[in-house]
Amino acid sequence: MPLPPEEPQIHESAQGPRATPATSRPAPTPRPVPGPRSVASPRPGSPGPARPAPPAPTSPSAAEPSAALPENRSQPQIQLIPASPEGALDAADETVDLLLDTGRAPGDVLVVTAVGHHPWAAHELTFGEAAYWAQHDAGDDVFYAGADAVERAATRPVVVVALNGGTEQDAVGVLPAALTKAAALLIVCGDPQRINAALGVAA
């Protein structure tokens, strides 16, 4: 009589281990883990395309002809901004702000006034001409010069001229001088007729 209960115990133990390996086989399915890694990959990829965007091939190609201009000493590009003699300084200041906002370095810009000094230049000259020209020589900020100081100023990529009054001779005198200091772009704020006449005489 004790023999029959021992037989079912043997069968249950034999069936038990067979069920355990079946459950252990589906266990090695943690392969979808690399899925979130692909989600992390676009993060470094997003700053990647932003870097080549500024140094696009169009910018160096545009820089090549501008570099050729000062070498050949040909005239820079000229841009006219209509303004009255009373509003020429304000127009020049707005032009400088726009240049800086669009990526121009402050040291690339020279501002020339046809008559008198720009308020910034007048203020800086109160500390003496040595300190004033030291800022010019540093070349790391926008520099403001009067018509009488244009020849001493160094060539810069962009020159902004404010025809803030004066006679026709003043315009005729300052524009040709400013033109020689502009390596790539000359922006003139003033009366278009005076500008065209002065540049005509300069040519």
Secondary structure, DSSP 8 states (H G I E B T S, - for coil): --HHHHHHHHHHHHHHHHHHHHHHSSTT--TTTHHHHHHHTHHHHTHHHHTTSTT-THHHHHHHHHHHHHHHT---EEEEEE--TTTHHHHHHHHHHHHHHTT--GGGEEEEESSS--HHHHHHHTT-HHHHHHHHHH-SS-EEEEGGGTTTS--EEEEEEE--S--HHHHHHHHHHHHHHEEEEEEEEE-HHHHHHHHHHH-
